[in-house]
Amino acid sequence: AVYTDPSKLPNCPYTYIIVGSGPGGSVLANRLSANPNDRVLLVEVGPSDTVNPNISIPFLCTTLVPSNVSWNQTTVPQTGLGGRSIPYPRGRTLGGSTSINYMIWTRGPASDLDRLAHVTGDSGWSWDSLRRTSVEVEDLLPPPDGHDTTGEINPAIHGSNGPVEISVQDTTALDSRIFNTTTQLAEFPFNEDMSSGNPLGIGWSQLSIGGGQRSSASVSYLTPALSRSNLDILVNTLVTKVVQTGTRGSLPIFRGVQFAQSASGPLFSRNATKEVILAAGAVNTPQLLMLSGIGDSAQLSQFNIRTVVNLPDVGKNMQDHALIPNAFSVNSNFTNDDIGRNTTLFQNDLAQWEAIHTGPFTQSIGVELGWLRLPKNSTIFKKVKDPSSGPQAPHYEFIFVNQFFSLADSTPTTGRFMSIFTNLVTPTSRGSITLASANPFDAPNIDPALLNSDFDIFTIREAVKAALRFVAAPAWKDYVIGPFGALAEAKTDAEIEAYARSHGANVFHPSSTALMSRKGSAHGVVNPDLRVKKTVGLRIVDASVLVRMLR
Ligand SMILES: Cc1cc2nc3c(=O)[nH]c(=O)nc-3n(C[C@H](O)[C@H](O)[C@H](O)COP(=O)(O)OP(=O)(O)OC[C@H]3O[C@@H](n4cnc5c(N)ncnc54)[C@H](O)[C@@H]3O)c2cc1C
């Protein structure tokens, strides 16, 4: 059952208590409650995902940031972005960020997972080990417009029975031009299916959309488990601390949690008989660890927090993907810009979606994707070792968008556009999450350190130049009028770097703030089985454990 009031929770022992309902929390709530002998409590600070109808509608994903279902926080000033603080949204509702994200579904390169297995000394994290699981979670469905997807995705490598519904997008005006470019410019080869383990090239996006609706972790994993009498979900409630409940040998046992609905409201507490599982995401998990006395003792003492476990890597090593939203004016009678400007069109498209779940509102913003590498002879490699996981792993990404979309500039009131987002997917900059106060209701200091290294600024600059080369192909001759706004003024390398710093944002992939390392290693926060080092009864199951962000 779903509870909104902590005082109404049944007075029963819980086997597992899960903090946060993002992909990690939702999947575990489902899998653990499948055993009727175990009782599971899932605590989520945000409201139910039914409070915002736009969550289900793929095209309206951009309205969810900021909103009543997202953390509306900002970064500390970013040196790499010219000192700007930028919005730092994450999902704050059932399903976590999968309820507000852009739904691009991608497995990444095999070498990313193989590197994770190597670094952690646990072959369970390898591509071969996880490939079967990644197929089992999928249910590949036809696109909403029912078009023949032959050549756009390889069904043989996807699942057809899993809980997460996936599909490719409806066709758009960009498709044939993008595809034709891959035959005209050798540097941009076509890739029929980027989920094969080798994502390099240009291909159709796969999305966690089924039957025209978002397939979030909540829809896929919580909804089917809601009728189980051994699963309780408590919403609108912040876990403020994990609590030591005893010791085993010299190790503290952390099987307790405290939670509250406001800073001044009553504090509640419950214990798990087996484990507390943190799935609060790469910003909130390290914050919660530190508030609980697990972290760098020097930092904790600044806030008068008693150190229970000194783990200096908590909150360190933060990574995220910088994004530059490059806009191009296009010669077209219709782009998705029209939907945003024309109320009648908007209402008609919305009505179509509500009636039969077809039409433009079934689409997310990313039509096609590109995963690309810097050339081997790039000058940066004289100074910096290639940070990618192997020759089939990209350094940067293209996301093709059939409209103007910028997180830095306001949307023009006239004109039609195409955008190519260029995203840096192998950053070498490392940021941090640190406490700003000992009050769990305060935001921590969020520092993703975007574009903060020579490699990062070099790569994003080269990515922007690659996007300019892409639209210079003959396929775009009658369509692209030219770069728009500040991009049109950026000609030299130095100008493109300045443009990247003044217009850069992020693509909301925080990770690695409670990173995994080999069992027994003093470095890191969790072991490869995701148990928090030097503790008993506490695990982390979210993006904070990844040594490097996967794609
Ligand atoms: C706008 C946006 C667009 C994105 N687009 C894509 C995309 O297209 N494709 C893609 O693969 N990825 C995308 N992502 C990223 C992806 O959604 C995340 O990487 C992923 O959801 C991270 O999962 P997580 O479990 O680490 O954290 P989250 O999904 O953020 O879940 C954490 C949950 O824990 C809750 N929580 C936090 N602290 C507490 C607490 N103390 N007590 C109780 N509950 C708590 C939060 O409210 C949240 O619900 C996007 C993200 C955003 C924000």
Ligand as a Chemical Component Dictionary entry (heavy atoms), coordinates in Angstrom:
data_LIG
# 
_chem_comp.id                   LIG 
_chem_comp.type                 NON-POLYMER 
_chem_comp.pdbx_formal_charge   0 
_chem_comp.three_letter_code    LIG 
# 
loop_
_chem_comp_atom.comp_id 
_chem_comp_atom.atom_id 
_chem_comp_atom.alt_atom_id 
_chem_comp_atom.type_symbol 
_chem_comp_atom.charge 
_chem_comp_atom.model_Cartn_x 
_chem_comp_atom.model_Cartn_y 
_chem_comp_atom.model_Cartn_z 
_chem_comp_atom.pdbx_ordinal 
LIG C1  C1  C 0 15.892 15.839 -16.803 1  
LIG C2  C2  C 0 16.656 14.532 -16.879 2  
LIG C3  C3  C 0 16.805 13.901 -18.119 3  
LIG C4  C4  C 0 17.502 12.689 -18.202 4  
LIG N1  N1  N 0 17.501 12.003 -19.395 5  
LIG C5  C5  C 0 17.999 10.746 -19.446 6  
LIG C6  C6  C 0 17.855 9.946  -20.623 7  
LIG O1  O1  O 0 17.225 10.349 -21.604 8  
LIG N2  N2  N 0 18.400 8.693  -20.605 9  
LIG C7  C7  C 0 19.064 8.194  -19.503 10 
LIG O2  O2  O 0 19.554 7.044  -19.540 11 
LIG N3  N3  N 0 19.200 8.932  -18.388 12 
LIG C8  C8  C 0 18.657 10.166 -18.316 13 
LIG N4  N4  N 0 18.720 10.867 -17.144 14 
LIG C9  C9  C 0 19.459 10.279 -16.000 15 
LIG C10 C10 C 0 18.774 9.096  -15.316 16 
LIG O3  O3  O 0 17.395 9.317  -15.149 17 
LIG C11 C11 C 0 19.495 8.882  -13.970 18 
LIG O4  O4  O 0 20.845 8.550  -14.271 19 
LIG C12 C12 C 0 18.927 7.768  -13.104 20 
LIG O5  O5  O 0 17.560 7.920  -12.880 21 
LIG C13 C13 C 0 19.688 7.763  -11.784 22 
LIG O6  O6  O 0 19.127 6.815  -10.919 23 
LIG P1  P1  P 0 19.383 6.859  -9.356  24 
LIG O7  O7  O 0 18.684 5.677  -8.780  25 
LIG O8  O8  O 0 20.829 7.017  -9.105  26 
LIG O9  O9  O 0 18.709 8.205  -8.818  27 
LIG P2  P2  P 0 17.300 8.861  -9.060  28 
LIG O10 O10 O 0 16.629 8.294  -10.263 29 
LIG O11 O11 O 0 17.512 10.332 -9.043  30 
LIG O12 O12 O 0 16.423 8.431  -7.793  31 
LIG C14 C14 C 0 16.667 8.849  -6.476  32 
LIG C15 C15 C 0 15.338 8.925  -5.707  33 
LIG O13 O13 O 0 15.603 9.013  -4.312  34 
LIG C16 C16 C 0 14.769 10.012 -3.730  35 
LIG N5  N5  N 0 15.454 10.515 -2.527  36 
LIG C17 C17 C 0 16.610 11.206 -2.489  37 
LIG N6  N6  N 0 16.971 11.452 -1.216  38 
LIG C18 C18 C 0 16.028 10.888 -0.429  39 
LIG C19 C19 C 0 15.856 10.804 0.973   40 
LIG N7  N7  N 0 16.771 11.309 1.807   41 
LIG N8  N8  N 0 14.745 10.201 1.464   42 
LIG C20 C20 C 0 13.828 9.653  0.604   43 
LIG N9  N9  N 0 13.956 9.695  -0.748  44 
LIG C21 C21 C 0 15.049 10.293 -1.261  45 
LIG C22 C22 C 0 14.643 11.044 -4.837  46 
LIG O14 O14 O 0 13.556 11.909 -4.622  47 
LIG C23 C23 C 0 14.514 10.146 -6.065  48 
LIG O15 O15 O 0 13.169 9.765  -6.271  49 
LIG C24 C24 C 0 18.079 12.110 -17.035 50 
LIG C25 C25 C 0 17.943 12.748 -15.799 51 
LIG C26 C26 C 0 17.233 13.942 -15.708 52 
LIG C27 C27 C 0 17.092 14.602 -14.360 53 
# 
loop_
_chem_comp_bond.comp_id 
_chem_comp_bond.atom_id_1 
_chem_comp_bond.atom_id_2 
_chem_comp_bond.value_order 
_chem_comp_bond.pdbx_ordinal 
LIG C1  C2  SING 1  
LIG C2  C3  SING 2  
LIG C2  C26 DOUB 3  
LIG C3  C4  DOUB 4  
LIG C4  N1  SING 5  
LIG C4  C24 SING 6  
LIG N1  C5  DOUB 7  
LIG C5  C6  SING 8  
LIG C5  C8  SING 9  
LIG C6  O1  DOUB 10 
LIG C6  N2  SING 11 
LIG N2  C7  SING 12 
LIG C7  O2  DOUB 13 
LIG C7  N3  SING 14 
LIG N3  C8  DOUB 15 
LIG C8  N4  SING 16 
LIG N4  C9  SING 17 
LIG N4  C24 SING 18 
LIG C9  C10 SING 19 
LIG C10 O3  SING 20 
LIG C10 C11 SING 21 
LIG C11 O4  SING 22 
LIG C11 C12 SING 23 
LIG C12 O5  SING 24 
LIG C12 C13 SING 25 
LIG C13 O6  SING 26 
LIG O6  P1  SING 27 
LIG P1  O7  DOUB 28 
LIG P1  O8  SING 29 
LIG P1  O9  SING 30 
LIG O9  P2  SING 31 
LIG P2  O10 DOUB 32 
LIG P2  O11 SING 33 
LIG P2  O12 SING 34 
LIG O12 C14 SING 35 
LIG C14 C15 SING 36 
LIG C15 O13 SING 37 
LIG C15 C23 SING 38 
LIG O13 C16 SING 39 
LIG C16 N5  SING 40 
LIG C16 C22 SING 41 
LIG N5  C17 SING 42 
LIG N5  C21 SING 43 
LIG C17 N6  DOUB 44 
LIG N6  C18 SING 45 
LIG C18 C19 SING 46 
LIG C18 C21 DOUB 47 
LIG C19 N7  SING 48 
LIG C19 N8  DOUB 49 
LIG N8  C20 SING 50 
LIG C20 N9  DOUB 51 
LIG N9  C21 SING 52 
LIG C22 O14 SING 53 
LIG C22 C23 SING 54 
LIG C23 O15 SING 55 
LIG C24 C25 DOUB 56 
LIG C25 C26 SING 57 
LIG C26 C27 SING 58 
# 
